[in-house]
């Protein structure tokens, strides 16, 4: 083995020329190549191998996608059917207690109806015909008949009453969001209790009437118009004006309720103007007068502390 010295003094071993190169092939005794040299095939052969492997797996992937798509479609269809069934069940059960489909009737109003109804609530003494008009056994929409009950005026009256109450509290330096919330919640609770009490009374007296819960809610909500008139009069002209305006509105709502409910609660003979006789008719008359007399009491109870 030969060694040569370099300039730094170290010796280096010279490679023998008889060493075989890395890429050289091994030949057999007869000069034929023992192993096929694949090192020089390069990326082309590897790409061919990958393509062949991917081609072998392609049928498997297509089969999986074929199986997964029907399952996902089936799951989506099943989920949609469950959602539709749940929505129908909720609508059906909710309609048993709150007939949402009928609420459109009570909000079918226009500007002319609202003006006439407000005039009737404030001055009902000259009105003659109090019967609700029907068309094929169905009451006509409120915009076609001023005697038909609606929910637009009670709803707007309740909201306006809360706003006027906030204004009245602000002029007295007593306004606070908590106090306004108490005012709104107390008015709502009294309204619900009034409707429940009327329903219980109708059940105990065994009155067969076409009055619904929404009708009672509408009739009970008409008193907010007189309450607003009384509070506004008190804010503008003082406490005496509040008492005068509230007294007028209380008498008006009492007459309005008597003439409206007597056609609903009393017998057909009483509705035609005949003499009311019998214990049952007497109970119905007392019930009608009690409902009408309760309106001024609530009107005063919910407004007297707003005017000082």
C-alpha positions as CSV (number, residue, x, y, z in Angstrom):
1,X,0.0,0.0,0.0
2,X,1.6,3.3,-1.1
3,X,1.7,6.5,0.9
4,X,2.7,10.0,-0.3
5,X,3.6,12.9,1.9
6,X,1.9,16.3,1.4
7,X,3.2,19.7,2.2
8,X,1.8,19.6,5.8
9,X,3.7,16.5,6.6
10,X,0.9,14.0,6.7
11,X,0.8,10.9,4.6
12,X,-2.1,10.0,2.3
13,X,-3.1,6.5,1.1
14,X,-3.3,6.2,-2.7
15,X,-6.3,4.4,-4.0
16,X,-5.6,1.3,-5.9
17,X,-6.7,1.3,-9.5
18,X,-8.1,-2.2,-9.1
19,X,-11.1,-1.0,-6.9
20,X,-14.4,-1.5,-8.5
21,X,-16.6,1.5,-9.2
22,X,-20.0,1.9,-7.7
23,X,-22.0,1.7,-10.8
24,X,-20.0,-1.0,-12.5
25,X,-21.9,-4.2,-13.2
26,X,-21.0,-7.7,-12.1
27,X,-20.6,-10.1,-14.8
28,X,-20.9,-13.8,-14.6
29,X,-18.5,-16.4,-15.9
30,X,-20.0,-16.4,-19.4
31,X,-19.9,-12.6,-19.6
32,X,-23.7,-12.2,-19.0
33,X,-25.0,-9.8,-16.4
34,X,-26.1,-11.4,-13.2
35,X,-28.4,-8.6,-11.9
36,X,-30.3,-6.0,-13.9
37,X,-29.1,-2.5,-13.1
38,X,-32.0,-0.4,-12.1
39,X,-30.1,2.4,-10.5
40,X,-30.0,4.3,-13.8
41,X,-33.7,4.0,-14.5
42,X,-34.3,7.3,-12.8
43,X,-37.6,9.0,-12.0
44,X,-39.3,7.7,-15.2
45,X,-39.5,4.1,-14.0
46,X,-40.6,5.2,-10.5
47,X,-43.4,7.3,-12.0
48,X,-44.5,4.3,-14.1
49,X,-44.6,2.2,-10.9
50,X,-46.7,4.9,-9.1
51,X,-49.1,5.1,-12.0
52,X,-49.5,1.4,-12.1
53,X,-50.1,1.3,-8.3
54,X,-52.6,4.1,-8.5
55,X,-54.4,2.4,-11.4
56,X,-54.7,-0.7,-9.2
57,X,-56.3,1.3,-6.4
58,X,-58.6,3.4,-8.6
59,X,-61.4,0.8,-8.7
60,X,-61.4,0.6,-4.9
61,X,-61.7,4.4,-4.5
62,X,-64.6,4.6,-6.9
63,X,-66.3,1.8,-5.0
64,X,-65.9,3.6,-1.7
65,X,-67.3,6.9,-3.2
66,X,-70.2,4.9,-4.7
67,X,-71.0,3.5,-1.3
68,X,-70.6,6.7,0.7
69,X,-72.8,9.0,-1.5
70,X,-76.0,7.0,-1.0
71,X,-75.4,6.8,2.7
72,X,-74.9,10.6,3.0
73,X,-78.0,11.2,0.8
74,X,-80.0,8.8,3.0
75,X,-78.8,10.6,6.2
76,X,-79.7,14.0,4.8
77,X,-83.2,12.8,3.7
78,X,-83.8,11.2,7.2
79,X,-82.7,14.4,8.9
80,X,-84.9,16.5,6.8
81,X,-87.9,14.3,7.5
82,X,-87.2,14.5,11.2
83,X,-87.0,18.3,11.1
84,X,-90.3,18.6,9.1
85,X,-92.1,16.2,11.5
86,X,-90.8,18.2,14.5
87,X,-91.9,21.4,13.0
88,X,-95.4,20.1,12.3
89,X,-95.7,18.7,15.9
90,X,-94.6,22.1,17.4
91,X,-97.1,24.0,15.2
92,X,-99.9,21.6,16.0
93,X,-99.4,21.7,19.7
94,X,-98.8,25.4,19.8
95,X,-102.0,26.0,17.8
96,X,-104.0,24.2,20.5
97,X,-103.1,27.0,23.0
98,X,-102.3,30.0,20.8
99,X,-104.1,29.9,17.5
100,X,-101.4,31.6,15.5
101,X,-103.2,31.0,12.2
102,X,-106.1,33.2,13.5
103,X,-103.9,36.1,14.6
104,X,-103.9,37.5,11.1
105,X,-107.6,38.2,11.4
106,X,-107.1,40.3,14.5
107,X,-104.5,42.5,12.8
108,X,-106.4,43.0,9.5
109,X,-107.0,46.7,10.1
110,X,-106.5,49.9,8.2
111,X,-106.3,53.6,9.1
112,X,-110.1,54.2,8.7
113,X,-110.9,51.4,11.0
114,X,-108.4,52.6,13.7
115,X,-109.9,56.1,13.6
116,X,-113.5,54.9,13.9
117,X,-112.6,52.4,16.7
118,X,-110.8,55.0,18.7
119,X,-113.8,57.3,18.4
120,X,-116.1,54.5,19.4
121,X,-114.0,53.8,22.5
122,X,-114.0,57.4,23.6
123,X,-117.6,58.3,22.7
124,X,-119.8,55.1,22.4
125,X,-123.1,56.7,23.3
126,X,-124.4,57.5,19.8
127,X,-123.5,54.1,18.2
128,X,-126.6,52.0,17.4
129,X,-125.6,48.8,15.7
130,X,-123.2,46.7,17.9
131,X,-123.6,43.3,16.1
132,X,-120.6,41.9,14.3
133,X,-121.1,41.2,10.6
134,X,-120.7,37.7,9.2
135,X,-120.0,36.3,5.8
136,X,-120.8,32.6,5.3
137,X,-120.7,31.9,9.0
138,X,-117.3,33.7,9.3
139,X,-116.9,37.2,10.9
140,X,-115.6,39.7,8.5
141,X,-112.2,41.3,9.0
142,X,-112.0,44.2,11.4
143,X,-111.2,46.7,8.6
144,X,-114.7,46.0,7.2
145,X,-116.6,46.2,10.5
146,X,-115.9,48.6,13.4
147,X,-117.6,46.2,15.8
148,X,-115.2,43.4,15.2
149,X,-112.5,42.9,17.9
150,X,-108.9,43.5,17.0
151,X,-105.4,43.2,18.6
152,X,-103.8,46.1,16.8
153,X,-105.2,48.8,19.1
154,X,-104.6,46.9,22.3
155,X,-101.0,46.1,21.3
156,X,-100.2,49.7,20.3
157,X,-102.1,51.0,23.3
158,X,-100.0,48.9,25.7
159,X,-96.8,50.0,24.1
160,X,-97.9,53.7,24.1
161,X,-99.0,53.4,27.7
162,X,-95.5,52.2,28.7
163,X,-93.9,55.1,26.8
164,X,-96.3,57.7,28.4
165,X,-95.6,56.2,31.8
166,X,-91.8,56.6,31.2
167,X,-92.5,60.2,30.2
168,X,-94.5,60.9,33.3
169,X,-91.9,59.4,35.6
170,X,-89.2,61.4,33.8
171,X,-91.1,64.7,34.4
172,X,-91.1,63.8,38.1
173,X,-87.4,62.9,38.2
174,X,-88.3,59.3,39.1
175,X,-87.4,57.6,35.9
176,X,-85.2,54.5,35.9
177,X,-85.1,51.5,33.6
178,X,-86.0,49.2,36.6
179,X,-89.0,51.2,37.5
180,X,-90.2,51.3,33.9
181,X,-89.8,47.5,33.7
182,X,-91.8,47.1,36.8
183,X,-94.5,49.3,35.3
184,X,-94.7,47.2,32.1
185,X,-94.6,43.9,33.9
186,X,-97.3,44.8,36.4
187,X,-99.6,46.0,33.6
188,X,-99.0,42.8,31.7
189,X,-99.6,40.6,34.8
190,X,-102.8,42.4,35.6
191,X,-104.1,41.9,32.0
192,X,-103.3,38.2,32.1
193,X,-105.0,37.8,35.5
194,X,-108.1,39.6,34.3
195,X,-108.4,37.3,31.2
196,X,-107.9,34.2,33.3
197,X,-110.5,35.4,35.8
198,X,-113.0,36.0,33.0
199,X,-112.4,32.5,31.6
200,X,-112.8,30.9,34.9
201,X,-116.1,32.8,35.5
202,X,-117.4,31.7,32.1
203,X,-116.6,28.1,32.9
204,X,-118.3,28.3,36.3
205,X,-121.4,30.0,34.9
206,X,-121.4,27.5,32.0
207,X,-121.9,30.1,29.3
208,X,-122.0,28.8,25.8
209,X,-120.5,31.6,23.8
210,X,-118.3,32.1,20.7
211,X,-115.9,34.4,22.7
212,X,-112.3,33.2,22.4
213,X,-109.3,33.9,24.6
214,X,-108.1,36.4,22.0
215,X,-111.4,38.2,21.9
216,X,-111.2,38.6,25.7
217,X,-107.6,39.8,25.4
218,X,-108.7,42.4,22.8
219,X,-111.7,43.7,24.9
220,X,-109.5,43.9,28.0
221,X,-106.8,45.8,26.1
222,X,-109.1,48.6,24.9
223,X,-108.9,50.3,28.3
224,X,-105.3,51.4,27.5
225,X,-106.8,54.1,25.2
226,X,-108.6,55.7,28.1
227,X,-105.6,55.4,30.4
228,X,-103.4,57.2,27.8
229,X,-105.9,60.0,27.5
230,X,-106.1,60.5,31.2
231,X,-102.3,60.5,31.8
232,X,-101.6,62.8,28.9
233,X,-104.3,65.2,30.1
234,X,-102.8,65.1,33.6
235,X,-99.3,65.9,32.2
236,X,-100.6,68.8,30.2
237,X,-103.1,70.4,32.5
238,X,-102.5,69.0,35.9
239,X,-104.2,66.5,38.2
240,X,-107.8,67.9,37.9
241,X,-107.7,67.4,34.2
242,X,-106.4,63.8,34.8
243,X,-109.5,63.0,36.9
244,X,-111.9,64.6,34.5
245,X,-110.4,62.8,31.4
246,X,-110.1,59.5,33.3
247,X,-113.7,59.7,34.5
248,X,-115.0,60.3,31.0
249,X,-113.0,57.4,29.6
250,X,-114.0,55.1,32.4
251,X,-117.7,55.8,31.7
252,X,-117.1,55.3,28.0
253,X,-115.3,51.9,28.4
254,X,-118.1,50.8,30.8
255,X,-120.8,51.5,28.2
256,X,-118.7,50.0,25.4
257,X,-118.1,46.7,27.3
258,X,-121.8,46.4,28.3
259,X,-123.1,46.9,24.8
260,X,-120.5,44.6,23.2
261,X,-120.5,41.7,25.7
262,X,-124.2,41.5,26.1
263,X,-124.5,40.2,22.6
264,X,-121.9,37.5,23.4
265,X,-122.8,36.4,26.9
266,X,-126.5,36.9,27.2
267,X,-129.1,34.7,25.6
268,X,-130.6,35.4,22.2
269,X,-133.7,36.9,23.8
270,X,-131.7,39.4,25.7
271,X,-129.7,40.2,22.6
272,X,-132.9,41.1,20.8
273,X,-133.9,43.5,23.6
274,X,-136.5,41.3,25.4
275,X,-136.8,41.1,29.1
276,X,-134.0,39.0,30.8
277,X,-135.6,36.3,32.9
278,X,-134.3,33.1,34.6
279,X,-131.5,32.5,37.0
280,X,-128.9,31.7,34.3
281,X,-129.6,34.9,32.4
282,X,-129.3,36.8,35.6
283,X,-125.9,35.3,36.2
284,X,-124.8,36.2,32.7
285,X,-126.0,39.8,33.2
286,X,-124.1,40.0,36.5
287,X,-121.0,38.6,34.8
288,X,-121.3,41.1,32.0
289,X,-121.6,44.0,34.4
290,X,-118.7,42.7,36.5
291,X,-116.4,42.6,33.5
292,X,-117.4,46.1,32.5
293,X,-117.0,47.5,36.0
294,X,-113.5,46.0,36.4
295,X,-112.2,48.1,33.5
296,X,-112.4,51.5,35.4
297,X,-110.8,49.9,38.5
298,X,-107.8,48.8,36.5
299,X,-107.6,52.1,34.7
300,X,-107.3,54.0,37.9
301,X,-105.0,51.5,39.6
302,X,-102.4,51.6,36.8
303,X,-102.4,55.4,36.3
304,X,-103.0,57.3,39.6
305,X,-99.3,57.2,40.6
306,X,-98.1,58.6,37.3
307,X,-99.7,62.1,37.8
308,X,-98.8,64.3,40.7
